[in-house]
Amino acid sequence: MFYLIAVTLLWAISFSLIGEYLAGQVDSYFAVLTRILLACLLFLPLLRPRRLPRHMAGGLLLVGALQFGITYICLYLSFELLSVPEVLLFTIFTPLYVALIDNALRRRFSIGPVVATLLAVLGAAIIRYDGISDAYIKGFLLLQLANLAFAAGQVGYAHLIRRSGATVSQQWAGFGLFFIGALVVVLPAWLLLGDPDRMPATALQWGVLGWLGLVASGLGFFFWNRGATQVDAGTLGIMNNALIPAGLLVNLLIWNQQADLLRLGLGGAVIGLSLWLNLRWDQWLARIRRSASTGL
């Protein structure tokens, strides 16, 4: 849980930086490509494919393509159509996708994580719903694709590590493949669709890209995925929506933007309740089953 909380705060800052300094100014494909290349600089020197468990390499390429490549192309493009509050609003469905994809991979249906994540969606909606613009339909669809890809990548990584039995050192040794998988998606997208006339124009924009690539992407994605292997799907899904109150706090404290503190507090409490419900669900279910068997 510690990794997820720490990266949530890190990404909240990064999310604001994207909206403040890059969105509408720097080509979206180039921004994502730069982040991937910088993250590769961190992890490619550590890459040791021969140390990885069987079939792990292909899985890392796939989850990287999903969780970073497709997700961030769609996310950056959505900033061209939506305001930052609208982007935050439309990301609230990620926890539900996490729960449903995890159920599908396990070939079972567990209602607990779904109920808890729906509660987290409600909490996020309380915080963030402010109405929508005319361009919301295309932006909404882009973000749902981003949400699905991000959810599939997170759950896929957690299942991959658990099934392969990879150690922490093996995860460090293989994570460069995660960014190579993302590069396979983003590099052709940049070459085909990128706008070379919208390159970073200031040292500040290059600095933001450096932060996003080395810290938010390189270290952030590793530790987020490391955290994903240590919690259940319900907790993982709910933590995806913790970015919303964290992002609003960043806007309030750093950018001095106004926030509705009552809604922030109420929505945050609902998200906290969803975490508590998810943690208690299995215990309640076990008690109900014991009571039923005793009654019989």
N, C-alpha and C positions, 0 to 999 in steps of 0.2 A: 504493500500500500504506500510506503514511503516514496518509492520511485514514481508512482503515479501522481502523488500530490506534488512532488517537486517539479515534475515535468509539466503538470497542469499550470503551475505558476509561471514557468518558463515560457510556455506556449501562449499564455495570456498576454505577456509582454510582446511576444513576437507577432501575435495576431494584430495588436494595435499598431505595431511598426509597419506592417504590410498596408493596412488601411490608411495610415498617415503619410507614408513616404513613397510607396511603390504603386499602389492601385491607381490605374488610369495614367500613370507616368512612365513606367517601365514595362516593356513587353512581358506579358505573363509567361510565355513559354521560355523566354530567356531567363527570367527570374527563377523559375523552377529548375531549369538546366544548371544554372550557376550554383544553386543550393546543392544539387546532387554532386556536381564535380568537386565542390569544396568538402562535402561529407566523404567522398571517395578518398580525398587526400588524407583523411584521418584513419580510415579503415583498411585501405588497400595494403599498406605496409604490414598489417597484422594478418592478412589473408593467408590461410593455410588449408586449402581444399582437401588435402590428403588426410588431415586430422579429423575431418568431419564424419559423423555416422553416415551409413549408406542412405542414399536418396535425400539427404538433407540439403545438398547444394541446389537441386532443382526446386525444392520447396522454398528456399530463401529467395531465389530469383523471382518466383511467382508472387510471394507476399510483398516483395519490394516493388514489383510492377503495379500491384494493386494499391498497397497502402501509401506509397509515396508517388509513383508515376501518375496513375490515373486520378488519384485523389487530389493532388495538388494542381494538376492542370485544370481540373474542373473548379477547384476552389478559387484559383487566381482569376479564371475567366468570369466567375460569378461576381467578383468585385467590380467588374466592368458594368454590371447590370443592376447591382443591389447596393444599398448602403450597408455599413458595418453592422448596425442593429438588425437589418433584415437577414444578413448572412448568419448572424448568431441565432436568430429565430429559426431559420430553416435547417440548422444543424441539430436541432433537438431530437430528431428521430433516430440518430445514430445508436443510442442504447438499445432501442427496440430491435434494430437490425442485428446488433451483437448477440442479443439473446436468441433470436430466431435462427441465425446462422449456426450458433453453438448447438442448439437443439438439433438442427439438421445434420451436423457432423457427427453428433452422438447417436443419431437415429432414434431419438426419443423426444418426448415433449414434456418439459418441466414448466409448470405454470408459474412457479415462484419468481424466477428471474424476469419473466415477461411482465408480471404484475408490478414488480419493483421498478422495472425500467419505464413502464407506462407512467408510474407515479413520478419518476424523475423527469419524464417529458412534460408532465403537467407543471412541475415546479419550474422548469426552464421557461415554459410558456408564460407563467405568471410573471417572471422576471422580465421577459424580453418582448412580449407582444406589443407593438406600437402601431399597427397598421402596415399596409404594404403599398408599393408603388405599381405603376402600370406595367413595368417590365418584370414583374415578379414571377410570371409563369415560367419563362425560360430560365431565369435564375434559380427558381425552385427546382426544376428538373435537373439542372446541372449539379446542384448541391445534393439532391437525392442520389445521383450517381456517385458523387464524391463520398457521401455517407456510406453507401453500400460497399464501395471499394475499400474504404478505410476500416469498416467493420469486418469485412472478410479478411483483410490483411492482418488485423489484430488477432482475431480468433484463429486464423490459419497459422500464425506464428506460434501461438500458445500450444495448439494441438501438435504442431510439428516438433517443438522442443520436448513436449511430454512424451510423445510416441518414440522419438529417436533416443531419448535419454541423454541428450547433449549436456555436457557440463558447462559451467560458466566460462571456462577458458576456451572451450570449443565454440561457444556463442560469440566470444570476441574474435576468434579466428575465422569465423564464417560470415560475420555481419557485412563485410565488404560486398558479398554477393547480393545482399539486400539492395544496396545502392546501384549495383550493376544492373539488376532487374529493373529498377526504376529508370536507369539511363536508356535501356532498350526501348522504353516507351517514349520518353521525353525527347531524346535526341532526334528521332525522325519527325516528331511533332514540331520541334523548333525549326528544322530544316524546311519542312513543307509549309508551315503556317506562321512562323515567327515573323515579326516586323523589325528589320534591322535599323529602322529609323527611330525606334523607341528604346535605345540603349540607356543605361544609367548616365545621367548628365552631371552629377555632382559627387563629390567625395563622400557626402553623407549617404547618398543612395548606395554607393559601393560598400560603405561601412555597414549599412543595414543588411545588405546581401551577405557580407562576410559573417556577421553575427548569425543570420538565419542559417547559413550553410554549415558553419563549423560547430555552433553551439546548439541552436534549436533543432537542426536536422541531424547533424552527426551524432552528438551526444544525446540529444533529446529523444530521437527515435530508438536508439539502442536501449536506453534506460526505461522508456515507456514499454517497449516490448518485453524487456526483462521483468518489469512489474506485471505485465499481462500474464506471464507464466506462473505468478505467485498468488493469483486471486481467481475466484470463480467468475463465470461469464456475467452474472448479475452485477457484481461489484465493478468489473471492468466496464460494462455498459454505462453504469451510473456515473463513473468517473469521467466518461466522455462529456457529460453535461455539466460537470463541475467547472469546465472552462468558461461557462457563461457568467456565473457570478464572479469568478476570478477576473475575467476580461473586463467586466463593468467596474470592479474595484480598481483595476489598473487605469482605466480611463478616468476614474474619479481622482485617484491619488497622484498619478503622473501627468496626465493631460488636462487635469482640472475640468473635466467635462461633467455635466450634471447627471445624476442618477437618482431614480426614485428609490430612496432607502427603504421605504416601507415594503415595496414590491420586492426589492432585493432581499430583504430579511425574510419575508414570507416565502418566496420561491426557494431561497437557500434552505429554509427549514423543511420544506417539502422534499427537496433533494436529500437532505440529511435523513429524513424519515424513510425515504426509499432505501437508503443504505442500511439503516437499522432493520427494516422489514426483510431485506434480502439476507442479512446475516442470521436473522431469527427463523426464517421460513422452514429450513430443514428440521430445526428443533421442534417447531410446532407440528410439522407433518409427522415426525416420529412419535410425538405424544398422542396425536390423533390415532395413529395406527396401533399404538400400545393399548389405548383405551378401547378401541374397536375389538382388538383380539381378546382383551380381558372380558369385555361384555359378552363375547361369543362363548 
